[in-house]
Amino acid sequence: MSHPAPRTIDRTRLFEALVVMAFAVILFAVTFSFKKVPPILAQGIQPTVFPRAILAIMFGLGVIQAVTALRRSAEDLEMLKPKGPIPLIVVLTAALLIGFVALMPVIGTFPALALFLPALSLLWGERRWRLMALSFAGFAGFVYLLFRLIMNVPLP
């Protein structure tokens, strides 16, 4: 008869989860100090809606991480140990994301997306141009639909 592996607590991940949850709660409380905007100026949503949604998602992900940190087995913890240095593709992807965020206010959302999406796809090894063009157009359309038409929020 096999016995399940004894459960241990991944203290590092539990601490990280608690920090994320505390951060989200503190910033959520800060959103109550935001001033209300008259409906004519709100452009569909109040300034508190988007930050509160992001903070709620962060808190929820923190809860998931905390629960999984409390339910780790010794084998799970061994598997989670770093296997080596961070691969170069991770560093390059982070650099592309930072470049995208920095470029977006300068040239606008859609021109920045037009540069970022193909660069990221090529970095990750995608070479099917038709599929890439279709997915880029679909994503740009989704962003426009969501922010400009549904939420009525201007994009940079």
PyMOL commands that set and color helices and strands:
alter all, ss='L'
color gray80, all
select helices_A, chain A and resi 11-33+49-70+74-80+88-107+109-123+129-150
alter helices_A, ss='H'
color red, helices_A
select strands_A, chain A and resi 7-8+72-73
alter strands_A, ss='S'
color yellow, strands_A
deselect
rebuild
show_as cartoon
